[in-house]
Structure formats: C-alpha cells, structure tokens
C-alpha cells in the first residue's frame, strides 16, 4: 500500500516535514510505502486531498476556513 503525502516545494518546511513523516511511517510500519508529492503549497495540498489524489497533506489552518467538505484535521503544529 502507498500513502500519498501532499507536501509543498522541495526545500520548504512542508516538504521537509512530509519527508520526515514518510520516513517515520515507512520505518514504523513495514509494508507501507509513502510517496511525497511536490506541490505549490497548502492550497494545492487541500485540493489534492479533496480530489482524493493525496491521502495526507500539510495545510495551514486558515486555508481550511470557509471550506465545505474539508478533510479532517489531525492536529495543529503550532498552537495559537
């Protein structure tokens, strides 16, 4: 099984976090493979999630505001 992670641009914080998350998943759950998807950022990540073209994505909380049928949020990275 492959998990697709929408991640932002290489070298950016989102992409680096996605790479680390993918490595942790693959190390901890043998048999799972992760594919880190390069994107233009949070808005594209959200679009890929809503179109079922990504399984996980890194999205800023304010990107979700006002969106209908948004994916579930796992947690925030930086508390307010």
N, C-alpha and C positions, 0 to 999 in steps of 0.2 A: 504494500500500500504506500502511496506517495501523498504527502501533505504539502500543498502549495501555499507558500507564505508570501503575501504581497508586501514589498519591503522598501520601496523608495530607491534612490540612486546609489550606486556603489560609492563607498567612502563616507556616506551620510550616516547620521545617527540611527535612522530607521533600519537601514540596510545592515549596519554592524550589529544591531540588536537582533535582527532576524537571523543573521548568520550564527550568532551565539545560541539563539533559541533552537535553531535547526540542529546544531551540533549536540545540544543537551538532549533533544528528543531522540536523535539517532543513537547516542551513547546509552541512554536510559531505556530505550525500547527497541531492542534488536528486531529487525524485520520491517521497521518503518523507515521510510526514506523521506527526506524533505527536499523540496525544490524551492529555492529562494527566487522570487520573481522581481526583476528590476522594474520599477515604476517611476512615475513622475512625482509621487508623494501621496499624502493622506487621501486626497480626493479620488485619485485613481485607485488606491487601495480599497476604499469604500465601494467604488463602482465594481471592482472585480469581485468583492465579497457578495454584493447584492446580485450580481450576474452568475454566481456560483462558478466563477473562473479562478477563485482562490478559496482556500479553506480557512486560513488565518490571515490577518492583516493588521498592520500597525497604523492606527488612526488617532489623530488628536480628538479629544472630547468635543471641542467646539465644532468640529467637522460634522458631527452627528446631529447637532441641534436643528430641529425643524424637519428632519428626515423621517418619512413614513417607512415602516417596514425595515428598519435598520437591523443589522446583525447584533447579536448580543455582545455586550462588553464584558471582558474577563476581569479587568482591573485597570486602575489608572497607574501610570508610572510616577507621576509627581503629584502629591496631594496638594489641594488648594489651601 
